[in-house]
């Protein structure tokens, strides 16, 4: 199971008004940070390069791609020193802290300036980019969770390649059976970053937050049981390489490991 590189990834304008696009005919350079270090980064480079060519020098986007941990280390001091990029890719869960720190510009004029229609987007996705009634993000892409499995490895392990695991119990059983340290082969990829484990919380009947009482439920007995299950998979059964990032696991999957 892999989180398609970024959970929700939405376009966000940081310390820069969207009105700049209509403000003057002078040449404009915009800086853009993101953490697309995987194959999606190459696609994004193509998009940015095509945009720059189409603008013929009027607007130029200078993009800086870095690992997400580096991104979140660099962004706060850059904001404090007024050297932050003009826009970034960011998960909507990060909106409140950056808005409260005065780091983000509202984008409610985005639709009027660009001519795009809000109806082109699913409302629940748009709402994720809102905070206190204002847009601070515009959707770039939204990803779900997917389960990829290697049918060749299933066959080699005596498993039916047409029947992936349907339950957490089956996932554990299959992952252990598919793991072979001698071949540097792992049964289940678990990246060190991301929120993929939320799905296991929900799948096991747990919840992260009580909206009524505004209290965290992370330390509930049910959730602790689920998190200990995840921990056992990684540390006890060693079904995943420790310290692996999403791109690391992509490479392992593509190489048949």
MARLO-329556 format. One record per residue: residue number from 1; residue in one letter; x, y negated, z negated of N, C-alpha, C, O in turn. Coordinates in steps of 0.2 Angstrom, whole numbers, always signed. Example, Ala and Ser with C-alpha at 12.3 -4.5 7.8 and 13.67 -1.06 7.14 Angstrom:
BEGIN
{site 1,A,{+66,+28,-39},{+62,+22,-39},{+66,+16,-39},{+71,+17,-42}} {site 2,S,{+64,+11,-35},{+68,+5,-36},{+64,+0,-39},{+67,-6,-40}} 
//
This chain:
BEGIN
{site 1,X,{+4,+6,+0},{+0,+0,+0},{+4,-6,+0},{+9,-6,-4}} {site 2,X,{+3,-11,+4},{+7,-17,+5},{+3,-23,+5},{-2,-23,+8}} {site 3,X,{+5,-28,+2},{+2,-35,+2},{+5,-38,+8},{+11,-39,+8}} {site 4,X,{+1,-40,+13},{+3,-42,+19},{+7,-49,+18},{+4,-54,+21}} {site 5,X,{+12,-49,+16},{+17,-54,+14},{+13,-60,+12},{+16,-65,+12}} {site 6,X,{+9,-61,+10},{+7,-66,+6},{+0,-67,+5},{-3,-72,+6}} {site 7,X,{-2,-62,+2},{-9,-63,-1},{-13,-68,+3},{-13,-67,+9}} {site 8,X,{-16,-73,+0},{-18,-79,+4},{-12,-84,+5},{-8,-85,+1}} {site 9,X,{-11,-85,+11},{-6,-90,+13},{-10,-96,+17},{-13,-95,+22}} {site 10,X,{-9,-102,+14},{-13,-107,+17},{-8,-113,+18},{-3,-114,+14}} {site 11,X,{-10,-117,+23},{-6,-123,+24},{-8,-129,+19},{-14,-130,+18}} {site 12,X,{-3,-132,+17},{-4,-137,+12},{+1,-143,+13},{+7,-142,+15}} {site 13,X,{-2,-149,+13},{+2,-155,+14},{+5,-157,+7},{+1,-159,+2}} {site 14,X,{+11,-158,+6},{+15,-160,+0},{+18,-167,+1},{+22,-168,+5}} {site 15,X,{+16,-172,-3},{+18,-179,-3},{+18,-182,+4},{+23,-185,+5}} {site 16,X,{+13,-181,+7},{+13,-183,+14},{+5,-183,+16},{+2,-178,+16}} {site 17,X,{+3,-189,+19},{-4,-189,+21},{-5,-187,+28},{-1,-188,+32}} {site 18,X,{-10,-183,+29},{-12,-180,+36},{-13,-186,+41},{-12,-185,+47}} {site 19,X,{-15,-192,+38},{-16,-197,+43},{-10,-200,+47},{-10,-203,+51}} {site 20,X,{-4,-197,+45},{+2,-199,+48},{+2,-197,+56},{+5,-200,+60}} {site 21,X,{-2,-192,+57},{-2,-190,+64},{-6,-195,+69},{-4,-195,+75}} {site 22,X,{-10,-199,+66},{-13,-204,+70},{-11,-211,+68},{-14,-216,+71}} {site 23,X,{-6,-212,+64},{-4,-218,+61},{+0,-222,+66},{+0,-228,+66}} {site 24,X,{+4,-219,+70},{+9,-223,+75},{+11,-219,+81},{+10,-212,+81}} {site 25,X,{+14,-222,+86},{+16,-218,+92},{+24,-217,+91},{+27,-214,+96}} {site 26,X,{+27,-219,+85},{+34,-218,+84},{+35,-210,+83},{+31,-206,+82}} {site 27,X,{+42,-208,+85},{+44,-201,+84},{+43,-200,+76},{+46,-204,+72}} {site 28,X,{+41,-194,+75},{+40,-192,+68},{+43,-185,+67},{+42,-180,+71}} {site 29,X,{+47,-184,+61},{+50,-178,+60},{+46,-175,+53},{+46,-179,+48}} {site 30,X,{+44,-169,+53},{+41,-166,+47},{+45,-160,+45},{+46,-156,+49}} {site 31,X,{+46,-160,+38},{+49,-154,+36},{+44,-149,+33},{+39,-151,+30}} {site 32,X,{+46,-143,+34},{+41,-137,+32},{+45,-132,+29},{+50,-129,+32}} {site 33,X,{+43,-130,+23},{+46,-124,+19},{+41,-118,+19},{+35,-119,+18}} {site 34,X,{+44,-112,+19},{+40,-106,+18},{+44,-100,+16},{+50,-101,+17}} {site 35,X,{+41,-95,+14},{+45,-89,+13},{+44,-83,+17},{+44,-77,+15}} {site 36,X,{+42,-85,+24},{+41,-79,+29},{+48,-76,+31},{+50,-78,+37}} {site 37,X,{+51,-72,+27},{+57,-70,+29},{+57,-63,+33},{+62,-60,+35}} {site 38,X,{+51,-60,+33},{+50,-54,+37},{+48,-55,+44},{+50,-61,+47}} {site 39,X,{+45,-50,+48},{+44,-51,+55},{+39,-57,+56},{+39,-60,+61}} {site 40,X,{+35,-58,+51},{+30,-64,+52},{+34,-71,+53},{+31,-75,+56}} {site 41,X,{+40,-71,+50},{+44,-77,+51},{+46,-78,+58},{+46,-84,+60}} {site 42,X,{+47,-73,+62},{+49,-74,+69},{+43,-76,+73},{+44,-80,+77}} {site 43,X,{+37,-74,+71},{+31,-76,+74},{+30,-84,+73},{+28,-88,+77}} {site 44,X,{+31,-85,+66},{+30,-92,+64},{+35,-97,+68},{+34,-103,+70}} {site 45,X,{+42,-94,+69},{+47,-98,+72},{+44,-100,+80},{+45,-105,+82}} {site 46,X,{+41,-95,+83},{+39,-95,+90},{+33,-101,+90},{+33,-105,+94}} {site 47,X,{+29,-101,+85},{+24,-106,+85},{+26,-113,+84},{+24,-117,+87}} {site 48,X,{+31,-113,+79},{+34,-120,+78},{+38,-122,+84},{+38,-128,+86}} {site 49,X,{+42,-118,+87},{+46,-120,+93},{+41,-122,+99},{+43,-127,+102}} {site 50,X,{+36,-118,+100},{+31,-120,+105},{+28,-127,+103},{+27,-131,+108}} {site 51,X,{+26,-128,+97},{+23,-135,+95},{+28,-140,+97},{+26,-145,+99}} {site 52,X,{+34,-139,+95},{+39,-145,+96},{+40,-146,+103},{+41,-152,+105}} {site 53,X,{+40,-141,+107},{+41,-142,+115},{+35,-146,+117},{+36,-150,+122}} {site 54,X,{+29,-144,+115},{+23,-147,+118},{+23,-155,+116},{+20,-159,+119}} {site 55,X,{+26,-156,+110},{+25,-163,+107},{+30,-168,+111},{+30,-174,+111}} {site 56,X,{+35,-165,+115},{+40,-169,+119},{+44,-174,+115},{+45,-180,+117}} {site 57,X,{+45,-172,+108},{+49,-177,+104},{+45,-182,+100},{+48,-185,+96}} {site 58,X,{+39,-182,+101},{+34,-187,+97},{+34,-184,+90},{+34,-188,+86}} {site 59,X,{+33,-178,+89},{+32,-175,+83},{+37,-169,+83},{+36,-165,+87}} {site 60,X,{+41,-168,+78},{+46,-163,+77},{+45,-160,+70},{+45,-163,+65}} {site 61,X,{+44,-153,+70},{+44,-149,+64},{+51,-146,+63},{+53,-142,+67}} {site 62,X,{+54,-147,+57},{+60,-144,+55},{+58,-139,+50},{+56,-141,+44}} {site 63,X,{+59,-133,+51},{+56,-127,+47},{+62,-124,+43},{+67,-123,+46}} {site 64,X,{+61,-123,+37},{+66,-120,+32},{+63,-113,+29},{+58,-114,+25}} {site 65,X,{+65,-107,+31},{+63,-101,+29},{+67,-99,+23},{+73,-98,+25}} {site 66,X,{+65,-97,+18},{+69,-94,+12},{+65,-89,+8},{+59,-89,+9}} {site 67,X,{+68,-85,+4},{+64,-80,+0},{+60,-84,-5},{+61,-89,-7}} {site 68,X,{+54,-81,-6},{+49,-84,-10},{+52,-86,-17},{+50,-91,-20}} {site 69,X,{+56,-82,-20},{+59,-84,-27},{+63,-90,-26},{+63,-94,-31}} {site 70,X,{+67,-91,-21},{+71,-97,-20},{+67,-103,-18},{+68,-108,-21}} {site 71,X,{+61,-101,-15},{+56,-107,-13},{+54,-110,-19},{+54,-116,-20}} {site 72,X,{+52,-106,-24},{+49,-108,-30},{+54,-111,-35},{+52,-115,-40}} {site 73,X,{+60,-109,-34},{+65,-113,-38},{+67,-120,-35},{+69,-124,-39}} {site 74,X,{+67,-120,-29},{+69,-127,-26},{+63,-132,-25},{+65,-138,-26}} {site 75,X,{+57,-130,-25},{+52,-134,-24},{+51,-139,-30},{+50,-145,-29}} {site 76,X,{+50,-137,-36},{+49,-142,-42},{+54,-147,-42},{+53,-153,-42}} {site 77,X,{+61,-146,-42},{+66,-151,-42},{+66,-156,-36},{+67,-162,-36}} {site 78,X,{+64,-153,-30},{+63,-157,-24},{+58,-162,-25},{+58,-168,-23}} {site 79,X,{+52,-160,-28},{+47,-164,-29},{+49,-170,-34},{+47,-176,-33}} {site 80,X,{+52,-168,-39},{+55,-173,-44},{+59,-178,-41},{+59,-184,-44}} {site 81,X,{+63,-176,-37},{+68,-181,-34},{+66,-184,-27},{+70,-187,-24}} {site 82,X,{+60,-183,-26},{+56,-185,-20},{+60,-183,-13},{+60,-187,-8}} {site 83,X,{+62,-177,-13},{+65,-174,-7},{+61,-168,-5},{+64,-164,-1}} {site 84,X,{+55,-167,-7},{+51,-162,-6},{+49,-162,+2},{+49,-167,+5}} {site 85,X,{+48,-156,+4},{+46,-155,+11},{+39,-159,+12},{+35,-160,+7}} {site 86,X,{+37,-160,+19},{+31,-163,+20},{+25,-159,+19},{+20,-160,+17}} {site 87,X,{+26,-152,+21},{+21,-147,+20},{+24,-140,+19},{+30,-139,+21}} {site 88,X,{+21,-136,+16},{+23,-129,+14},{+18,-124,+15},{+12,-126,+15}} {site 89,X,{+20,-118,+15},{+15,-112,+14},{+14,-111,+6},{+20,-110,+3}} {site 90,X,{+8,-110,+4},{+8,-109,-3},{+1,-105,-5},{-4,-106,-1}} {site 91,X,{+1,-101,-10},{-5,-98,-12},{-9,-102,-15},{-7,-107,-19}} {site 92,X,{-16,-102,-14},{-20,-106,-18},{-20,-106,-25},{-22,-111,-28}} {site 93,X,{-18,-101,-28},{-18,-101,-36},{-13,-106,-38},{-13,-107,-44}} {site 94,X,{-8,-108,-34},{-3,-113,-36},{-6,-120,-36},{-2,-125,-38}} {site 95,X,{-12,-121,-33},{-14,-128,-32},{-15,-132,-38},{-12,-138,-38}} {site 96,X,{-18,-130,-43},{-19,-134,-49},{-13,-137,-52},{-13,-143,-54}} {site 97,X,{-8,-133,-53},{-2,-136,-56},{+1,-141,-52},{+4,-146,-55}} {site 98,X,{+2,-140,-46},{+5,-145,-41},{+0,-152,-41},{+3,-157,-40}} {site 99,X,{-6,-151,-41},{-11,-157,-40},{-10,-161,-47},{-9,-167,-46}} {site 100,X,{-10,-157,-52},{-10,-161,-59},{-3,-164,-60},{-3,-169,-63}} {site 101,X,{+2,-162,-56},{+9,-165,-57},{+9,-171,-51},{+15,-174,-51}} {site 102,X,{+4,-172,-48},{+4,-177,-43},{+8,-176,-36},{+10,-180,-33}} {site 103,X,{+9,-169,-35},{+14,-167,-30},{+10,-166,-23},{+13,-166,-18}} {site 104,X,{+3,-166,-23},{+0,-164,-17},{-5,-170,-15},{-8,-173,-19}} {site 105,X,{-6,-171,-8},{-10,-175,-6},{-17,-172,-4},{-17,-166,-1}} {site 106,X,{-23,-175,-6},{-29,-172,-3},{-29,-172,+4},{-27,-176,+7}} {site 107,X,{-33,-167,+7},{-33,-167,+15},{-40,-167,+17},{-42,-164,+22}} {site 108,X,{-45,-170,+14},{-52,-171,+16},{-53,-174,+23},{-58,-173,+26}} {site 109,X,{-48,-178,+25},{-48,-181,+31},{-46,-177,+37},{-45,-179,+43}} {site 110,X,{-43,-171,+35},{-40,-166,+40},{-45,-165,+46},{-43,-165,+52}} {site 111,X,{-52,-164,+45},{-56,-162,+50},{-57,-168,+55},{-58,-167,+61}} {site 112,X,{-58,-174,+52},{-59,-180,+56},{-53,-181,+60},{-54,-183,+66}} {site 113,X,{-47,-181,+58},{-41,-183,+61},{-40,-178,+67},{-38,-179,+72}} {site 114,X,{-40,-171,+65},{-39,-166,+70},{-44,-164,+75},{-43,-161,+80}} {site 115,X,{-50,-165,+73},{-56,-163,+77},{-58,-156,+76},{-63,-154,+80}} {site 116,X,{-55,-153,+72},{-56,-146,+71},{-63,-146,+66},{-65,-150,+63}} {site 117,X,{-66,-140,+67},{-73,-139,+63},{-72,-135,+57},{-69,-129,+58}} {site 118,X,{-75,-137,+52},{-75,-132,+46},{-78,-126,+47},{-77,-121,+44}} {site 119,X,{-83,-126,+52},{-87,-120,+53},{-83,-115,+57},{-85,-109,+57}} {site 120,X,{-77,-116,+59},{-73,-111,+62},{-70,-107,+57},{-66,-102,+59}} {site 121,X,{-70,-108,+50},{-67,-105,+45},{-73,-102,+41},{-78,-104,+40}} {site 122,X,{-71,-96,+38},{-76,-93,+33},{-76,-98,+26},{-71,-100,+24}} {site 123,X,{-82,-99,+24},{-82,-104,+18},{-79,-102,+12},{-76,-106,+9}} {site 124,X,{-79,-95,+11},{-75,-93,+4},{-68,-94,+5},{-64,-95,+0}} {site 125,X,{-65,-93,+11},{-58,-95,+12},{-56,-102,+11},{-51,-104,+8}} {site 126,X,{-61,-106,+14},{-60,-114,+14},{-60,-116,+6},{-56,-120,+4}} {site 127,X,{-65,-113,+3},{-66,-114,-4},{-60,-113,-9},{-58,-116,-14}} {site 128,X,{-56,-108,-7},{-50,-106,-10},{-45,-112,-10},{-40,-113,-14}} {site 129,X,{-45,-116,-5},{-41,-122,-4},{-43,-128,-8},{-40,-134,-7}} {site 130,X,{-49,-128,-11},{-52,-134,-14},{-50,-134,-22},{-49,-129,-25}} {site 131,X,{-49,-140,-24},{-48,-141,-32},{-51,-147,-34},{-50,-153,-31}} {site 132,X,{-56,-147,-39},{-59,-153,-41},{-63,-156,-35},{-63,-162,-35}} {site 133,X,{-66,-152,-31},{-70,-155,-25},{-66,-157,-19},{-69,-160,-15}} {site 134,X,{-59,-157,-19},{-56,-160,-13},{-51,-154,-10},{-49,-149,-14}} {site 135,X,{-50,-155,-4},{-46,-150,+0},{-39,-152,-1},{-37,-157,+0}} {site 136,X,{-35,-147,-3},{-28,-148,-4},{-24,-143,+1},{-18,-143,+1}} {site 137,X,{-28,-138,+3},{-25,-133,+8},{-30,-132,+14},{-36,-132,+13}} {site 138,X,{-27,-130,+19},{-31,-128,+25},{-29,-121,+27},{-23,-120,+27}} {site 139,X,{-33,-116,+28},{-31,-110,+29},{-26,-109,+35},{-28,-111,+41}} {site 140,X,{-21,-105,+34},{-17,-103,+40},{-18,-96,+42},{-19,-94,+47}} {site 141,X,{-18,-92,+36},{-20,-85,+37},{-22,-82,+30},{-20,-85,+25}} {site 142,X,{-26,-77,+30},{-28,-74,+24},{-27,-66,+25},{-29,-63,+30}} {site 143,X,{-24,-63,+20},{-22,-56,+21},{-26,-52,+16},{-27,-54,+10}} {site 144,X,{-27,-45,+18},{-30,-41,+13},{-25,-35,+11},{-19,-36,+13}} {site 145,X,{-27,-30,+8},{-22,-25,+6},{-23,-19,+11},{-29,-17,+12}} {site 146,X,{-18,-16,+13},{-18,-10,+17},{-14,-5,+15},{-9,-6,+11}} {site 147,X,{-16,+1,+17},{-12,+7,+15},{-9,+10,+21},{-13,+12,+26}} {site 148,X,{-3,+10,+22},{+1,+13,+27},{+4,+20,+25},{+7,+20,+19}} {site 149,X,{+3,+25,+29},{+7,+31,+27},{+10,+34,+33},{+8,+34,+39}} {site 150,X,{+16,+38,+32},{+20,+41,+37},{+17,+48,+38},{+18,+52,+33}} {site 151,X,{+14,+49,+43},{+11,+56,+45},{+17,+61,+45},{+15,+67,+43}} {site 152,X,{+22,+59,+48},{+28,+64,+49},{+30,+67,+42},{+31,+73,+41}} {site 153,X,{+31,+62,+37},{+33,+64,+30},{+27,+68,+27},{+29,+72,+23}} {site 154,X,{+21,+66,+28},{+15,+70,+25},{+16,+78,+28},{+15,+82,+24}} {site 155,X,{+17,+78,+34},{+18,+85,+37},{+24,+89,+34},{+23,+95,+32}} {site 156,X,{+29,+86,+33},{+35,+89,+30},{+34,+91,+23},{+37,+95,+21}} {site 157,X,{+30,+87,+19},{+29,+88,+12},{+23,+93,+11},{+21,+95,+6}} {site 158,X,{+20,+96,+17},{+14,+100,+16},{+8,+97,+15},{+3,+100,+13}} {site 159,X,{+7,+90,+16},{+1,+87,+15},{-3,+86,+22},{+1,+85,+27}} {site 160,X,{-9,+85,+22},{-13,+84,+28},{-12,+77,+30},{-14,+72,+27}} {site 161,X,{-9,+76,+36},{-7,+69,+38},{-13,+65,+40},{-13,+58,+41}} {site 162,X,{-19,+68,+41},{-25,+64,+42},{-29,+63,+36},{-35,+60,+36}} {site 163,X,{-27,+64,+30},{-30,+63,+24},{-26,+59,+19},{-22,+62,+15}} {site 164,X,{-26,+53,+19},{-22,+49,+14},{-25,+49,+7},{-31,+51,+7}} {site 165,X,{-21,+47,+2},{-24,+47,-5},{-31,+43,-5},{-31,+37,-3}} {site 166,X,{-36,+46,-9},{-42,+42,-10},{-43,+39,-17},{-47,+35,-18}} {site 167,X,{-39,+42,-21},{-39,+40,-28},{-32,+38,-31},{-27,+40,-28}} {site 168,X,{-32,+35,-37},{-26,+34,-40},{-22,+40,-42},{-16,+41,-42}} {site 169,X,{-26,+45,-44},{-23,+52,-46},{-20,+55,-40},{-15,+58,-40}} {site 170,X,{-23,+55,-34},{-20,+57,-28},{-14,+53,-26},{-9,+56,-23}} {site 171,X,{-15,+47,-26},{-9,+43,-24},{-3,+45,-28},{+3,+45,-26}} {site 172,X,{-4,+45,-35},{+2,+48,-39},{+5,+54,-37},{+11,+55,-36}} {site 173,X,{+0,+59,-36},{+2,+66,-34},{+6,+66,-27},{+11,+69,-27}} {site 174,X,{+3,+62,-22},{+6,+62,-16},{+13,+58,-16},{+18,+60,-13}} {site 175,X,{+13,+53,-20},{+19,+49,-20},{+25,+53,-23},{+31,+53,-21}} {site 176,X,{+24,+57,-28},{+29,+61,-32},{+31,+66,-27},{+37,+68,-26}} {site 177,X,{+27,+69,-23},{+28,+75,-18},{+32,+72,-13},{+36,+76,-10}} {site 178,X,{+31,+66,-10},{+34,+63,-5},{+41,+60,-6},{+45,+58,-2}} {site 179,X,{+43,+59,-13},{+49,+56,-15},{+55,+61,-15},{+54,+67,-17}} {site 180,X,{+60,+60,-11},{+66,+64,-11},{+72,+60,-11},{+75,+57,-6}} {site 181,X,{+75,+59,-17},{+81,+55,-18},{+87,+57,-14},{+91,+52,-12}} {site 182,X,{+88,+63,-13},{+93,+65,-8},{+93,+62,-2},{+98,+61,+2}} {site 183,X,{+87,+61,+1},{+87,+58,+8},{+85,+50,+7},{+84,+47,+12}} {site 184,X,{+86,+47,+1},{+84,+40,+0},{+77,+39,+3},{+75,+34,+6}} {site 185,X,{+73,+44,+1},{+66,+44,+3},{+61,+43,-2},{+62,+46,-8}} {site 186,X,{+56,+38,-2},{+52,+36,-7},{+45,+37,-5},{+43,+36,+1}} {site 187,X,{+41,+39,-10},{+34,+41,-9},{+29,+35,-9},{+23,+35,-6}} {site 188,X,{+31,+29,-12},{+26,+24,-12},{+30,+17,-13},{+35,+17,-18}} {site 189,X,{+29,+12,-9},{+33,+6,-10},{+30,+1,-14},{+24,-1,-13}} {site 190,X,{+33,-1,-19},{+31,-6,-24},{+35,-12,-25},{+41,-11,-28}} {site 191,X,{+34,-17,-22},{+38,-23,-22},{+39,-27,-28},{+34,-26,-32}} {site 192,X,{+44,-30,-30},{+45,-33,-36},{+41,-39,-37},{+39,-42,-42}} {site 193,X,{+39,-42,-31},{+35,-48,-31},{+28,-47,-29},{+27,-42,-26}} {site 194,X,{+23,-51,-30},{+17,-51,-27},{+11,-48,-32},{+13,-47,-38}} {site 195,X,{+5,-48,-30},{-1,-46,-34},{-4,-40,-32},{-10,-39,-33}} {site 196,X,{+0,-35,-29},{-3,-29,-26},{-6,-25,-32},{-11,-21,-31}} {site 197,X,{-3,-26,-38},{-6,-22,-44},{-13,-24,-46},{-16,-20,-50}} {site 198,X,{-15,-30,-44},{-22,-32,-46},{-27,-27,-43},{-32,-25,-47}} {site 199,X,{-25,-24,-37},{-30,-19,-34},{-31,-13,-39},{-36,-10,-39}} {site 200,X,{-25,-11,-42},{-26,-5,-47},{-30,-7,-53},{-34,-3,-55}} {site 201,X,{-29,-13,-55},{-33,-16,-61},{-40,-15,-59},{-44,-12,-63}} {site 202,X,{-42,-18,-54},{-49,-18,-52},{-52,-11,-50},{-57,-9,-52}} {site 203,X,{-47,-7,-47},{-49,+0,-45},{-51,+4,-51},{-55,+9,-51}} {site 204,X,{-47,+3,-56},{-48,+7,-63},{-53,+4,-67},{-54,+6,-73}} {site 205,X,{-57,-1,-64},{-63,-4,-68},{-61,-10,-73},{-65,-12,-77}} {site 206,X,{-55,-12,-72},{-53,-18,-76},{-54,-25,-73},{-57,-25,-67}} {site 207,X,{-53,-30,-77},{-53,-37,-74},{-48,-41,-77},{-45,-39,-83}} {site 208,X,{-46,-46,-74},{-40,-50,-76},{-42,-56,-81},{-39,-58,-85}} {site 209,X,{-49,-58,-79},{-51,-65,-83},{-58,-64,-84},{-62,-62,-80}} {site 210,X,{-60,-67,-90},{-67,-67,-92},{-69,-75,-90},{-67,-79,-94}} {site 211,X,{-73,-76,-85},{-75,-82,-83},{-80,-86,-88},{-79,-92,-89}} {site 212,X,{-83,-82,-92},{-88,-84,-97},{-84,-87,-103},{-86,-93,-105}} {site 213,X,{-80,-84,-105},{-76,-86,-111},{-69,-89,-110},{-66,-92,-114}} {site 214,X,{-67,-89,-103},{-61,-92,-101},{-55,-89,-104},{-50,-93,-106}} {site 215,X,{-55,-83,-105},{-50,-79,-109},{-47,-74,-104},{-50,-71,-100}} {site 216,X,{-40,-73,-105},{-37,-67,-101},{-39,-61,-104},{-40,-60,-110}} {site 217,X,{-40,-56,-99},{-41,-49,-101},{-35,-44,-99},{-36,-38,-100}} {site 218,X,{-30,-47,-98},{-24,-43,-96},{-22,-38,-101},{-20,-33,-99}} {site 219,X,{-23,-40,-107},{-20,-35,-112},{-26,-31,-115},{-25,-28,-121}} {site 220,X,{-31,-30,-111},{-36,-25,-113},{-33,-18,-113},{-29,-17,-109}} {site 221,X,{-36,-13,-117},{-34,-7,-117},{-34,-3,-110},{-30,+0,-108}} {site 222,X,{-39,-5,-106},{-40,-2,-100},{-34,-4,-95},{-32,-1,-91}} {site 223,X,{-33,-11,-95},{-28,-14,-91},{-21,-11,-93},{-17,-10,-89}} {site 224,X,{-20,-11,-100},{-13,-8,-102},{-12,-1,-99},{-7,+1,-97}} {site 225,X,{-17,+3,-99},{-17,+10,-97},{-15,+10,-89},{-11,+13,-87}} {site 226,X,{-18,+5,-86},{-17,+5,-78},{-9,+2,-77},{-6,+5,-73}} {site 227,X,{-7,-3,-81},{+0,-5,-80},{+5,+0,-82},{+10,+0,-79}} {site 228,X,{+3,+4,-87},{+8,+9,-89},{+8,+14,-84},{+14,+17,-83}} {site 229,X,{+3,+16,-80},{+3,+20,-75},{+7,+18,-69},{+11,+22,-66}} {site 230,X,{+7,+11,-68},{+11,+8,-63},{+18,+9,-65},{+23,+11,-61}} {site 231,X,{+20,+7,-71},{+27,+8,-74},{+29,+15,-73},{+35,+16,-72}} {site 232,X,{+25,+20,-75},{+27,+27,-75},{+29,+29,-67},{+34,+32,-66}} {site 233,X,{+25,+26,-63},{+27,+28,-56},{+33,+25,-54},{+37,+29,-50}} {site 234,X,{+35,+19,-56},{+41,+16,-54},{+47,+19,-58},{+52,+20,-55}} {site 235,X,{+47,+19,-64},{+52,+21,-68},{+53,+28,-70},{+59,+31,-70}} {site 236,X,{+48,+31,-72},{+48,+38,-74},{+48,+43,-67},{+53,+47,-67}} {site 237,X,{+44,+42,-63},{+44,+46,-57},{+48,+44,-51},{+50,+47,-46}} {site 238,X,{+50,+37,-52},{+55,+34,-47},{+52,+35,-40},{+56,+37,-35}} {site 239,X,{+46,+34,-38},{+43,+35,-32},{+45,+29,-27},{+43,+29,-21}} {site 240,X,{+48,+23,-30},{+49,+17,-26},{+56,+15,-28},{+58,+16,-34}} {site 241,X,{+60,+12,-23},{+66,+9,-25},{+66,+3,-29},{+61,-1,-28}} {site 242,X,{+69,+3,-35},{+69,-3,-40},{+72,-9,-37},{+77,-9,-33}} {site 243,X,{+68,-14,-38},{+71,-21,-36},{+70,-23,-29},{+72,-27,-26}} {site 244,X,{+66,-19,-25},{+64,-20,-18},{+60,-25,-17},{+55,-26,-21}} {site 245,X,{+61,-29,-12},{+56,-34,-10},{+51,-32,-4},{+52,-26,-2}} {site 246,X,{+47,-36,-2},{+42,-34,+3},{+46,-32,+9},{+44,-27,+12}} {site 247,X,{+50,-36,+12},{+54,-35,+18},{+58,-29,+17},{+59,-25,+22}} {site 248,X,{+61,-27,+11},{+65,-21,+10},{+61,-15,+11},{+63,-10,+15}} {site 249,X,{+55,-15,+9},{+50,-9,+9},{+47,-9,+17},{+46,-3,+19}} {site 250,X,{+47,-14,+20},{+45,-14,+27},{+50,-10,+31},{+49,-6,+35}} {site 251,X,{+56,-12,+30},{+62,-9,+33},{+62,-1,+32},{+64,+3,+36}} {site 252,X,{+61,+1,+25},{+61,+8,+24},{+55,+11,+27},{+56,+17,+30}} {site 253,X,{+49,+8,+28},{+44,+11,+31},{+45,+12,+38},{+44,+17,+41}} {site 254,X,{+48,+7,+42},{+50,+7,+49},{+55,+13,+50},{+55,+15,+56}} {site 255,X,{+60,+14,+45},{+65,+19,+46},{+63,+26,+44},{+67,+30,+44}} {site 256,X,{+57,+27,+42},{+54,+33,+41},{+56,+36,+34},{+56,+42,+32}} {site 257,X,{+58,+31,+29},{+60,+33,+22},{+55,+31,+17},{+56,+32,+11}} 
//
